[in-house]
């Protein structure tokens, strides 16, 4: 009896996990003729990050192969079906790339793709377009893993700038110390020069006074004799 009760519960848990995992990441291919619009519906909680990568190719009927056309663009729109189809994303992008948006409110969102290349005029022949699409819901970790190289490069540059600033700061401190040392030496030299000048003046004054006294005594003796 216990085994019969545990098995359905385990299967239900496994089914739930698989359902959640399948809702987190979806990869598919769709085919469109000319400007045919293809839409997908996603039930998103509020503040959920959605990341999509796509690649659009045109069928070359001569070689029966899929090729990329530089003139091909993709119009991506995201609308909130629960809010009178309020459009939250509308962007025209190259034939391959990535788009991101965050659900502002909880509810069903319509994500649509429309091929467009009117500037080249190939739409008149209604080409067949294959769109490879990979949508990840709640893909913060995916974005971080893809941008980790860029973040690491920026972090390294910031570290290098900080190191250079530290070197400049140390050089400034060293220059200030040398300037203070040179100023102290200059002041000490000036004070020694002043003292030596005063000593010389004192010696000259004493010498002059002694010579005057000696000459006075000499003249007095000469008159007496």
Secondary structure, DSSP 8 states (H G I E B T S, - for coil): -HHHHHHHHHHHHHHHHHHHHHHHEEEEEEEEETT-EEEEEEEE-TT-EEEEEEEEEEEETTTTEEE--TT-EEEEEEEEGGGTTEEEEEEEEESEEEEEEE-SSSEEEEEEEEEE-TTTTGGGG--EEEEEEEEEES-HHHHHHHHHHHHHHHHHHHHHHHHHHHHHHHHHHHHHHHHHHHHHHHHHHHHHHHHHHHHHHHHHHHHHHHHHHHHHHHHHHHHH-
